[in-house]
Amino acid sequence: MITVHHLNNSRSQRVLWLLEELGVPYEVKRYERDARTMLAPAELRAVHPLGKSPVITDGAVTLAESGAIIEYLAGKYADGRLVPPADTPERLRYTYWLHYAEGSAMPPLLMSLVFSRVRNAPAPFFVRPIARGIADKVMNSFVSPQIRLHLDYMEGELGKATWFAGNEFSAADVQMSFPLEAAAARGGLDASRPKLKAFLDRIHARPAYQRALAKGGPYELMR
Ligand SMILES: N[C@@H](CCC(=O)N[C@@H](CS)C(=O)NCC(=O)O)C(=O)O
């Protein structure tokens, strides 16, 4: 039996969703973020040394890193579904977006989260304007322009086909959901990028997505 070690409000929601799309049985072991630090509890380190989510266990296999988990589950359980055929342009796009989500799209979104925390962190009154000044400078000069660059790029790519890998829904769309949901929560993704908004509306309407939400519990990404 596959166990998904699932942290609330996190990337592991994608793994639940993929398993629901595939109709593969699994169990969820839930972990709660620390309310102040937002970090995962220490018990997750007993499963994988980094103590981050998602992690899955499947028999003797313990696997972290959402892209690797998606590849593993699709390779072992999808029976050709949700992965474009080998040696096609769609398969190359599939591989590209599977890596792009965490490798390129997430870093500026994570920086945005970190600098908004720096900006709003409790600090002595004479430190606060300095912390705000630094955070605003980094956000305005680097992070926000980078997020806009990526959003424009993704918007353009979704103008070429319905889904990220092509006209068929694939596991790459599952992987791409998290950066887009994070961008909607804190990266300025709004109606000015209609293709990306329509992508989010389409995935949220999928029955498997809804079932995964019911299994995973609260899923509200940080602003
Ligand atoms: N690139 C990794 C990132 C894993 C990651 O950072 N997960 C976050 C949840 S979204 C986490 O566990 N945060 C809590 C912590 O770092 O303690 C992946 O895609 O799986």
Ligand as a Chemical Component Dictionary entry (heavy atoms), coordinates in Angstrom:
data_LIG
# 
_chem_comp.id                   LIG 
_chem_comp.type                 NON-POLYMER 
_chem_comp.pdbx_formal_charge   0 
_chem_comp.three_letter_code    LIG 
# 
loop_
_chem_comp_atom.comp_id 
_chem_comp_atom.atom_id 
_chem_comp_atom.alt_atom_id 
_chem_comp_atom.type_symbol 
_chem_comp_atom.charge 
_chem_comp_atom.model_Cartn_x 
_chem_comp_atom.model_Cartn_y 
_chem_comp_atom.model_Cartn_z 
_chem_comp_atom.pdbx_ordinal 
LIG N1  N1  N 0 11.247 20.487 -4.141 1  
LIG C1  C1  C 0 10.585 19.759 -3.074 2  
LIG C2  C2  C 0 10.170 20.760 -2.023 3  
LIG C3  C3  C 0 9.655  20.113 -0.753 4  
LIG C4  C4  C 0 9.204  21.177 0.249  5  
LIG O1  O1  O 0 9.886  22.197 0.467  6  
LIG N2  N2  N 0 8.059  20.961 0.879  7  
LIG C5  C5  C 0 7.521  21.912 1.808  8  
LIG C6  C6  C 0 6.004  21.870 1.734  9  
LIG S1  S1  S 0 5.333  22.739 0.388  10 
LIG C7  C7  C 0 7.831  21.519 3.230  11 
LIG O2  O2  O 0 7.887  20.354 3.557  12 
LIG N3  N3  N 0 7.958  22.533 4.103  13 
LIG C8  C8  C 0 8.101  22.355 5.512  14 
LIG C9  C9  C 0 9.534  22.396 5.979  15 
LIG O3  O3  O 0 10.424 22.762 5.194  16 
LIG O4  O4  O 0 9.746  22.062 7.150  17 
LIG C10 C10 C 0 9.414  18.988 -3.664 18 
LIG O5  O5  O 0 8.937  19.369 -4.735 19 
LIG O6  O6  O 0 8.974  17.983 -3.097 20 
# 
loop_
_chem_comp_bond.comp_id 
_chem_comp_bond.atom_id_1 
_chem_comp_bond.atom_id_2 
_chem_comp_bond.value_order 
_chem_comp_bond.pdbx_ordinal 
LIG N1  C1  SING 1  
LIG C1  C2  SING 2  
LIG C1  C10 SING 3  
LIG C2  C3  SING 4  
LIG C3  C4  SING 5  
LIG C4  O1  DOUB 6  
LIG C4  N2  SING 7  
LIG N2  C5  SING 8  
LIG C5  C6  SING 9  
LIG C5  C7  SING 10 
LIG C6  S1  SING 11 
LIG C7  O2  DOUB 12 
LIG C7  N3  SING 13 
LIG N3  C8  SING 14 
LIG C8  C9  SING 15 
LIG C9  O3  DOUB 16 
LIG C9  O4  SING 17 
LIG C10 O5  DOUB 18 
LIG C10 O6  SING 19 
# 
